[in-house]
């Protein structure tokens, strides 16, 4: 959160401008809002239960240069669960503008980022119900004996130029380069006892031309990505790499193009989008001591996806908007799905496709002080890719027919903010209620001759409910209470094992010294320094639950117990 300024969620195939995806894209944008004056920054320190310790520092030089460093350590709620990470990011931004009095106006908005990441985290392994009940803080014995963990490093460099060619025309061009290495001694499964080392290098770029004017908006974009993966697997000798038993080198490439046309006239808005993708995998080297692995190239057929949507919006004091979208989806297998546990490249795995229909309505009252939104969707996914463990113990991914995903999502919020010129005991308050219901099920999934048609897709809770209340006093004291209920969640495809519904309750309090904190649409009374103290308690009800279950687990080891009641505290210093 130190460098993230905004998060934009593009749902379903509507995100196909960023490549062949069917489930959506989460887009993060950096922001330099961690300073008070023209030059400044943030120093933050937090600590909490189970050895949690986080230090963050952010420095800004005007709006052109930003430097961020984050150091985090966590001993872990369970044995063999510690983790640590170090993150360094350098951002540069500069705008070039011409003198519009001597000719047509144009500008270049240049941005560059350099990101370094180094992290390591232990893998405690999943437990069965008996072990969870006896001691939820224990780790799987094999995980401890083999020192199962992950070590990873990233280097990412990104450059972009948003060129304002004319008042209504722009061209955004971006490019990136990344280097990564990963070491993974894994021993949390009877079939995964090796020591993997993966090195990858990749680059990519995209250009998007945009024209907007007089109700019309047109965009045309192209994108290309390439990634090389060097995979090595060794015998695991008490957490150390032994003899090499498997190696493969694979190149994956993706070419993508899209075009979008939108029109807004009066209260109606229309949008159409078409995209085409071409994906290929080329394995130039493959060797295993277990069996012979052929090399070769797998090229998926180019696929077209499209979206049509209509929106209606009123601009009176009681604002209402409606949105209806129909789309076709296309999602090719990821590289890790295209290779089995021996690194062999698959030739029979098909991309997922789908047909999606979505309706969304939004209403606001009293100048947006009360806002409600309802979203209903129906997705049909064909050639669904699911994991399967063969009798030999090898894990692979296979196409298993069609799945249906039906859901309802809703949110309602009420908030009020009072000006600093009208001091009252309560400066602002907000209440947000949200919930979702998911009915995801298999249509024609068969495994080992057994039909699972009609069974719920594991790992998806039947419903979720969230209630959050925020209260800010005249003294710039903030209180926040969050309640959550997660519904029944099936843990296996046969729907014979599940996690029952469970509640969670969290509380946070903070005090600002030197200026008022931002809340909703309120501005901040600036001073030369700002000091924030905060503290909180998570899982006040001490609920026992699994925060990430192991689906279709072997030997009944479905459970990764989450921490019970725990606390945190810290301070932020802005200058």
Phi, psi and omega per residue, in radians:
X1 nan -0.194 -3.125
X2 -1.143 -0.628 -3.082
X3 -1.971 -0.139 -3.103
X4 -1.497 2.131 3.132
X5 -1.755 -0.529 -3.112
X6 -2.671 2.586 3.088
X7 -2.201 2.139 -3.122
X8 -2.029 2.156 -3.129
X9 -1.795 2.028 3.055
X10 -1.792 1.953 -2.963
X11 -1.520 2.489 2.990
X12 1.026 -2.665 -3.092
X13 -1.144 -0.178 3.093
X14 -1.064 -0.316 3.130
X15 -1.574 0.229 -3.054
X16 -1.178 -0.154 3.025
X17 -1.148 -0.318 3.134
X18 -1.803 0.323 3.092
X19 2.120 3.104 -3.120
X20 -1.323 1.662 3.136
X21 -2.306 2.638 3.113
X22 -2.069 -0.283 -3.070
X23 -1.820 -0.203 3.107
X24 2.035 3.064 -3.098
X25 -2.406 2.432 3.007
X26 -1.844 2.079 -3.071
X27 -1.870 2.161 3.139
X28 -1.820 2.425 3.080
X29 -2.159 2.371 3.109
X30 -1.429 2.699 3.136
X31 -2.570 2.463 3.105
X32 -1.752 1.218 -3.130
X33 -2.000 0.383 -3.104
X34 -1.779 0.569 3.107
X35 -2.499 2.850 -3.128
X36 -1.757 -0.806 -3.111
X37 -1.794 -2.826 -3.136
X38 -1.175 -0.593 3.065
X39 -2.164 2.400 -3.133
X40 2.950 -2.778 -3.124
X41 3.044 -2.766 -3.049
X42 -2.464 2.409 2.963
X43 -2.199 2.178 -3.053
X44 -2.277 2.444 3.088
X45 -2.386 2.263 3.130
X46 -2.419 2.611 3.055
X47 -2.523 2.847 -3.100
X48 -2.920 -2.934 -3.102
X49 -1.087 2.785 3.025
X50 1.010 0.593 3.043
X51 1.315 0.468 3.132
X52 -1.372 2.264 3.138
X53 -2.585 2.170 -3.089
X54 -2.383 2.235 3.082
X55 -2.126 2.303 -3.136
X56 -2.381 2.497 3.091
X57 -2.438 2.403 3.134
X58 -2.434 2.259 -3.134
X59 -2.159 2.403 3.121
X60 -2.160 2.382 3.017
X61 -1.985 1.745 -2.943
X62 0.897 -2.414 3.088
X63 -1.887 0.319 -3.039
X64 -1.810 -0.628 -3.019
X65 -2.293 2.282 3.104
X66 -2.360 2.443 3.141
X67 -2.267 2.249 -3.094
X68 -2.256 2.389 3.029
X69 -2.351 2.320 3.123
X70 -2.279 2.288 3.079
X71 -2.207 2.165 -3.085
X72 -2.331 2.403 3.099
X73 -2.350 2.511 -3.120
X74 -2.593 2.103 -3.125
X75 -1.252 -0.576 3.070
X76 1.877 2.474 3.056
X77 -1.255 -0.670 3.133
X78 -1.822 2.875 3.001
X79 -1.130 2.644 3.120
X80 0.954 0.763 -3.095
X81 -2.320 0.163 -3.096
X82 -1.188 2.697 3.058
X83 -2.603 2.782 3.122
X84 -2.644 2.573 3.094
X85 -2.644 2.594 3.042
X86 -2.281 2.319 -3.050
X87 -2.363 2.297 3.117
X88 -2.283 2.268 -3.130
X89 -2.375 2.354 3.092
X90 -2.115 2.149 -3.123
X91 -2.054 2.446 3.098
X92 -2.322 2.373 3.112
X93 -2.444 2.433 3.137
X94 -2.697 2.461 -3.120
X95 -2.054 2.239 3.103
X96 -1.873 2.147 3.141
X97 -2.225 2.519 3.076
X98 -1.648 2.947 3.104
X99 -1.436 1.783 -3.031
X100 -1.163 -0.218 3.127
X101 -1.286 -0.315 -3.119
X102 -1.820 0.000 -3.141
X103 3.038 -3.039 3.140
X104 -1.056 2.441 -3.136
X105 -1.324 2.395 2.947
X106 -2.691 2.747 -3.083
X107 -2.589 2.689 3.049
X108 -2.089 2.135 3.067
X109 -1.780 1.760 -3.036
X110 -1.693 2.394 3.089
X111 -2.442 2.556 3.091
X112 -2.528 2.519 3.131
X113 -2.429 2.474 3.028
X114 -2.210 2.161 -3.094
X115 -2.186 2.259 3.062
X116 -2.113 2.305 -3.129
X117 -2.377 2.367 3.026
X118 -2.406 2.179 -3.092
X119 -2.571 2.789 3.080
X120 -2.623 2.386 3.105
X121 -2.531 2.446 3.135
X122 -1.379 2.758 3.122
X123 -2.061 1.791 -3.082
X124 -1.309 -0.335 -3.130
X125 1.463 2.664 -3.137
X126 -1.423 2.701 -3.124
X127 -2.028 2.759 2.997
X128 -1.487 3.070 -3.049
X129 -1.115 -0.634 -3.127
X130 -1.161 -0.842 3.135
X131 -1.119 -0.642 3.114
X132 -1.105 -0.739 -3.141
X133 -1.207 -0.628 -3.110
X134 -1.264 -0.830 -3.101
X135 -2.742 1.651 -3.092
X136 -1.197 -0.173 -3.095
X137 -1.657 0.018 -3.137
X138 -1.426 2.861 3.061
X139 -1.952 2.834 3.069
X140 -1.136 2.273 -3.093
X141 -0.942 -0.695 3.138
X142 -1.130 -0.581 3.126
X143 -1.137 -0.685 3.127
X144 -1.237 -0.777 -3.083
X145 -1.101 -0.646 -3.091
X146 -1.710 0.108 3.110
X147 0.888 0.924 -3.117
X148 -1.154 2.127 -3.141
X149 -2.835 3.076 3.101
X150 -2.293 2.381 3.004
X151 -2.141 2.259 -3.055
X152 -2.486 2.513 3.072
X153 -2.340 2.465 3.122
X154 -2.265 2.508 2.892
X155 -2.275 2.124 -3.138
X156 -2.255 2.349 3.075
X157 -2.212 2.265 -3.117
X158 -2.324 2.450 3.112
X159 -2.304 2.500 3.096
X160 -2.614 2.652 3.096
X161 -2.431 2.033 3.060
X162 -1.754 1.796 -3.010
X163 -1.681 1.995 3.050
X164 -1.462 1.625 -3.059
X165 -1.206 -0.701 -3.122
X166 -2.597 2.982 -3.115
X167 -0.943 -0.515 -3.105
X168 -2.021 0.090 -3.037
X169 -2.248 2.371 3.123
X170 -2.502 2.764 3.103
X171 -2.331 2.018 3.105
X172 -1.782 2.141 3.124
X173 -2.176 2.282 -3.108
X174 -2.407 2.620 3.093
X175 -2.541 2.659 3.140
X176 -2.511 2.784 3.053
X177 -2.436 2.389 3.111
X178 -2.432 2.530 3.040
X179 -2.206 2.448 -3.082
X180 -2.629 2.505 2.963
X181 -2.397 2.561 -3.035
X182 -2.494 2.240 3.035
X183 -1.996 2.355 -3.021
X184 -2.544 1.551 2.934
X185 -1.314 1.954 -3.037
X186 -2.080 2.404 -3.118
X187 -2.603 0.441 -3.069
X188 -1.581 0.124 3.116
X189 -2.450 2.645 3.120
X190 -1.135 -0.352 -3.075
X191 -1.841 -0.082 -3.121
X192 -2.161 1.576 -3.082
X193 -2.136 0.354 -3.047
X194 -1.679 -2.983 3.096
X195 -2.279 1.899 -3.057
X196 -1.755 2.485 2.979
X197 -2.270 2.168 -3.128
X198 -2.174 2.229 3.045
X199 -2.062 2.294 -3.133
X200 -2.367 2.592 3.049
X201 -2.381 2.458 -3.117
X202 -2.705 2.816 3.053
X203 -2.605 2.873 3.123
X204 -2.962 2.940 3.117
X205 -2.827 2.749 3.107
X206 -2.599 2.637 3.058
X207 -2.335 2.328 -3.127
X208 -2.280 2.086 3.089
X209 -1.689 2.317 -3.072
X210 -2.281 2.360 3.007
X211 -2.228 2.268 3.142
X212 -2.419 2.225 3.121
X213 3.103 2.417 3.069
X214 0.958 0.771 3.079
X215 1.559 -0.324 -3.109
X216 -1.684 2.570 3.003
X217 -2.495 2.187 -3.129
X218 -2.205 2.450 3.100
X219 -2.430 2.455 3.054
X220 -2.340 2.261 -3.088
X221 -2.421 2.635 3.050
X222 -2.321 2.664 -3.094
X223 -2.648 2.554 3.074
X224 -2.464 2.397 3.105
X225 -2.393 2.530 3.079
X226 -2.479 2.463 3.131
X227 -2.518 2.302 3.071
X228 -1.828 2.331 3.138
X229 -2.190 2.139 3.071
X230 -1.869 1.918 -3.034
X231 -1.884 2.232 3.064
X232 -2.283 2.397 3.068
X233 -2.237 2.280 -3.116
X234 -2.028 2.890 2.951
X235 -1.166 2.467 3.137
X236 -1.643 1.958 -3.124
X237 -1.938 1.573 3.131
X238 0.904 0.800 3.094
X239 1.499 0.074 3.120
X240 -2.056 2.640 -3.141
X241 -1.272 2.201 3.096
X242 -1.755 -2.344 -3.110
X243 -1.276 2.484 3.085
X244 -1.225 2.255 3.122
X245 -2.129 -0.259 -3.136
X246 -2.623 2.473 3.045
X247 -2.643 2.480 3.063
X248 -2.632 2.641 3.053
X249 -2.203 2.192 -3.032
X250 -2.366 2.412 3.043
X251 -1.979 2.200 3.050
X252 -2.017 2.368 -3.138
X253 -2.261 2.642 3.141
X254 -2.531 2.153 3.041
X255 -1.974 2.365 -3.011
X256 -2.510 2.461 3.086
X257 -2.469 2.550 3.113
X258 -2.580 2.737 3.023
X259 -2.419 2.530 -3.065
X260 -2.470 2.376 3.106
X261 -2.281 2.234 3.119
X262 -2.291 2.616 3.109
X263 -2.477 2.361 3.075
X264 -2.228 2.099 3.126
X265 -2.349 2.050 -3.094
X266 1.152 -2.178 -3.105
X267 -1.632 -0.060 -3.061
X268 -1.903 2.548 3.083
X269 -2.379 2.415 -3.116
X270 -2.225 2.539 -3.125
X271 -2.565 2.344 3.049
X272 -2.282 2.456 -3.101
X273 -2.493 2.370 3.095
X274 -2.293 2.374 3.117
X275 -2.383 2.706 3.089
X276 -2.386 2.412 -3.099
X277 -2.309 2.552 3.057
X278 -2.308 2.136 -3.042
X279 -2.177 2.416 3.133
X280 -2.495 2.612 3.090
X281 -2.246 2.304 -3.110
X282 -2.282 1.997 3.135
X283 -1.756 1.902 -3.060
X284 -1.550 -0.332 -3.130
X285 -2.589 2.368 3.106
X286 -2.696 2.278 -3.129
X287 -2.616 2.474 3.080
X288 -2.613 2.475 3.070
X289 -1.342 -0.229 -3.124
X290 -1.412 -0.821 -3.132
X291 -2.769 2.877 3.122
X292 -1.268 2.388 3.128
X293 -2.086 2.074 3.128
X294 -1.297 2.608 3.051
X295 -1.755 2.868 3.137
X296 2.773 -3.003 -3.055
X297 -2.152 2.369 3.045
X298 -2.053 2.061 -3.111
X299 -2.078 2.085 3.134
X300 -1.383 2.587 3.122
X301 -1.146 2.400 3.078
X302 -0.970 2.446 -3.033
X303 -2.268 2.503 3.139
X304 -1.898 2.411 3.041
X305 -2.245 2.637 -3.097
X306 -2.568 2.759 -3.133
X307 -2.432 2.373 3.009
X308 -2.234 2.311 -3.125
X309 -2.494 2.673 3.076
X310 -2.328 2.382 3.131
X311 -2.278 2.623 3.136
X312 -2.329 2.315 -3.037
X313 -2.490 2.324 3.043
X314 -1.870 2.653 -3.052
X315 -2.069 0.332 3.105
X316 -1.334 -3.097 3.128
X317 -1.081 -0.500 3.043
X318 -1.776 1.538 -3.031
X319 -1.352 2.369 3.099
X320 -2.389 2.497 3.078
X321 -2.512 2.577 3.114
X322 -2.292 2.605 -3.052
X323 -2.506 2.265 3.119
X324 -2.282 2.273 -3.094
X325 -2.422 2.432 2.991
X326 -2.191 2.386 -3.041
X327 -2.610 2.664 2.939
X328 -1.856 2.498 -3.034
X329 -2.083 2.664 3.100
X330 -2.535 2.199 -3.113
X331 -2.484 1.860 3.141
X332 -1.311 2.812 3.105
X333 -1.122 2.554 3.017
X334 -1.289 2.850 -3.104
X335 -1.056 -0.668 -3.136
X336 -1.253 -0.342 3.028
X337 -1.455 -0.453 -3.115
X338 -1.407 -0.122 3.110
X339 -2.130 2.477 3.115
X340 -1.526 -3.006 -3.054
X341 -1.189 -0.224 3.064
X342 -1.730 0.094 3.115
X343 1.461 0.109 -3.115
X344 -1.322 2.338 -3.140
X345 -1.366 2.280 -3.139
X346 -1.380 2.603 3.069
X347 -2.100 -0.125 -3.044
X348 -1.916 -0.069 -3.076
X349 -1.392 2.244 -3.092
X350 -1.761 2.661 3.074
X351 -1.191 2.669 3.006
X352 -1.392 2.433 3.023
X353 -2.246 2.908 -3.099
X354 -2.903 2.896 3.045
X355 -2.214 2.137 -3.035
X356 -2.101 2.425 3.028
X357 -2.252 2.347 -3.077
X358 -2.490 2.449 3.039
X359 -2.245 2.371 3.131
X360 -2.407 2.370 3.083
X361 -2.221 2.509 -3.098
X362 -2.430 2.396 3.111
X363 -2.358 2.549 3.071
X364 -2.431 2.567 -3.084
X365 -2.327 2.764 3.040
X366 0.930 0.936 3.106
X367 0.974 0.845 3.065
X368 1.182 0.290 3.051
X369 -1.296 -0.470 3.058
X370 -2.152 2.166 -3.078
X371 -2.314 2.377 3.065
X372 -2.363 2.607 -3.131
X373 -2.565 2.445 3.117
X374 -2.303 2.320 -3.113
X375 -2.269 2.242 3.122
X376 -2.178 2.316 -3.113
X377 -2.452 2.728 3.089
X378 -2.467 2.011 -3.109
X379 -2.066 2.303 2.958
X380 -1.922 2.133 -3.113
X381 -1.992 2.204 -3.129
X382 -1.844 2.663 -3.095
X383 0.965 0.761 -3.109
X384 -1.003 2.283 -3.133
X385 -1.601 2.122 -3.130
X386 -2.303 2.623 3.103
X387 -1.353 2.595 3.104
X388 -2.564 2.398 3.088
X389 -1.780 2.115 -3.126
X390 -1.324 2.896 3.135
X391 -1.076 -0.427 3.119
X392 -1.347 -0.163 -3.126
X393 1.713 -0.137 3.130
X394 -1.369 2.388 3.133
X395 -1.709 2.261 3.108
X396 -2.387 2.948 3.057
X397 -1.951 2.423 -3.093
X398 -2.354 2.685 2.991
X399 -1.366 2.236 -3.102
X400 -2.312 1.097 2.949
X401 1.258 -2.501 -2.983
X402 -2.034 2.521 3.027
X403 -2.203 2.685 3.103
X404 -2.070 2.346 -3.126
X405 -2.223 1.937 -3.133
X406 -2.065 2.332 -3.091
X407 -2.639 2.720 3.045
X408 -2.282 2.244 3.129
X409 -2.212 2.426 -3.140
X410 -2.529 2.642 3.089
X411 -2.591 2.458 3.065
X412 -2.407 2.350 -3.106
X413 -2.397 2.624 3.071
X414 -2.421 2.264 -3.139
X415 -2.579 2.753 3.086
X416 -2.592 2.377 3.124
X417 -2.253 2.297 -3.137
X418 -1.836 2.504 -3.112
X419 -1.110 2.649 3.107
X420 -1.171 -0.287 3.118
X421 -1.409 -0.096 3.121
X422 -2.193 1.249 -3.056
X423 -1.132 2.275 3.051
X424 -2.394 2.962 -3.126
X425 -1.011 -0.825 3.100
X426 -1.791 2.017 -3.127
X427 -1.411 -0.686 -3.131
X428 -2.755 2.763 3.062
X429 -2.634 2.786 3.130
X430 -2.709 2.484 3.063
X431 -2.328 2.211 -3.121
X432 -2.214 2.166 3.080
X433 -2.065 2.201 3.134
X434 -2.407 2.734 3.134
X435 -2.852 2.851 3.137
X436 -2.646 2.559 3.032
X437 -2.181 2.255 -3.114
X438 -2.129 2.223 3.038
X439 -2.120 1.539 -3.110
X440 -1.894 2.197 -3.094
X441 -2.596 2.761 3.078
X442 -1.409 2.517 3.058
X443 -1.709 -0.777 -3.071
X444 -2.534 0.735 -3.130
X445 -1.424 2.233 3.103
X446 -2.227 2.405 3.130
X447 -2.430 2.129 -3.123
X448 0.926 0.701 3.088
X449 1.405 0.022 -3.132
X450 -1.829 2.301 3.140
X451 -1.541 2.342 3.077
X452 -2.012 0.424 3.119
X453 -1.027 2.305 -3.140
X454 1.539 -0.183 3.135
X455 -1.316 2.567 3.110
X456 -1.217 2.522 3.066
X457 -1.238 2.170 -3.080
X458 -1.170 2.696 3.087
X459 1.537 -0.087 -3.126
X460 -1.902 1.991 3.131
X461 -1.129 2.575 -3.131
X462 -1.134 -0.578 3.122
X463 -2.763 2.819 3.002
X464 -2.433 2.488 3.081
X465 -2.279 2.374 -3.123
X466 -2.373 2.361 3.076
X467 -2.335 2.179 -3.130
X468 -2.265 2.329 3.087
X469 -2.172 2.305 3.122
X470 -2.128 2.400 -3.127
X471 -2.408 2.226 3.123
X472 -2.151 2.260 -3.105
X473 -1.694 2.959 -3.128
X474 -1.036 -0.513 3.138
X475 -1.399 0.136 -3.122
X476 1.165 0.518 2.968
X477 -1.587 2.291 -3.131
X478 -2.048 2.385 3.046
X479 -2.145 2.414 3.139
X480 -2.410 2.249 3.109
X481 -2.169 2.239 -3.117
X482 -2.187 2.209 3.080
X483 -2.079 2.439 -3.104
X484 -2.483 2.472 3.031
X485 -2.223 2.173 3.110
X486 -1.880 2.174 -3.050
X487 -1.306 3.098 -3.141
X488 -0.928 2.330 -3.100
X489 -2.255 2.112 3.085
X490 -1.324 2.478 -3.063
X491 -1.889 -0.158 3.078
X492 -2.425 2.846 -3.063
X493 -1.146 -0.565 -3.138
X494 -1.300 -0.143 3.141
X495 1.062 0.536 3.107
X496 -1.692 -0.198 3.109
X497 -2.247 2.382 -3.135
X498 -2.637 2.848 2.989
X499 -1.810 2.192 -3.107
X500 -1.195 2.853 3.097
X501 -1.052 2.530 -3.117
X502 -2.514 2.604 3.109
X503 -1.786 2.670 3.041
X504 -2.353 2.505 -3.138
X505 -2.397 2.245 -3.105
X506 -2.261 2.634 3.124
X507 -2.435 2.461 3.101
X508 -2.467 2.429 3.065
X509 -2.261 2.516 3.125
X510 -2.524 2.694 3.140
X511 -2.348 2.201 3.119
X512 -1.765 2.388 3.119
X513 -2.173 2.122 3.117
X514 1.931 -0.448 3.119
X515 -2.936 2.843 3.118
X516 -1.450 2.365 3.107
X517 -1.270 2.656 3.062
X518 -1.196 2.390 3.051
X519 -2.616 2.121 -3.084
X520 1.008 -2.145 -3.072
X521 -1.678 0.139 -3.077
X522 -1.315 2.523 3.061
X523 -1.515 2.951 -3.114
X524 -1.892 2.336 2.993
X525 -1.329 1.933 -2.994
X526 -1.411 2.499 2.923
X527 -2.381 3.136 -3.070
X528 -1.293 -0.360 3.087
X529 -2.416 2.722 3.074
X530 -2.462 2.226 -3.093
X531 -2.122 2.091 3.132
X532 -1.995 2.218 3.001
X533 -1.875 2.427 -3.137
X534 -2.539 2.694 3.089
X535 -2.750 2.715 -3.122
X536 -2.857 2.954 3.095
X537 -2.260 2.259 3.064
X538 -1.820 2.605 3.108
X539 0.925 0.983 -3.109
X540 -1.028 -0.563 -3.115
X541 -1.382 -0.035 -3.137
X542 0.972 0.765 -3.112
X543 -1.254 2.395 3.017
X544 -1.628 2.140 -3.116
X545 -2.739 2.940 3.094
X546 -1.886 2.099 -3.071
X547 -1.476 -0.386 2.991
X548 -2.547 1.660 -3.095
X549 -1.236 2.653 3.052
X550 -1.577 1.825 -3.024
X551 -1.296 2.493 -3.141
X552 0.861 0.790 -3.037
X553 -1.261 2.651 3.055
X554 -1.388 2.566 3.067
X555 1.019 0.442 3.090
X556 1.244 0.296 -3.109
X557 -1.554 1.353 -3.103
X558 -1.616 -0.319 -2.777
X559 -1.886 2.337 2.962
X560 -2.112 1.542 -3.030
X561 -1.011 2.379 3.118
X562 -1.599 2.823 -3.135
X563 -1.095 2.593 3.001
X564 -1.364 -2.536 -3.141
X565 -1.068 2.316 -3.119
X566 -2.603 2.838 -3.017
X567 -2.266 2.882 3.038
X568 -2.664 2.743 3.120
X569 -2.751 2.747 -3.141
X570 -3.136 -3.041 -3.118
X571 -2.572 2.480 3.035
X572 -2.046 2.334 3.125
X573 -2.143 1.968 3.109
X574 -1.869 2.501 -3.110
X575 -2.541 nan nan
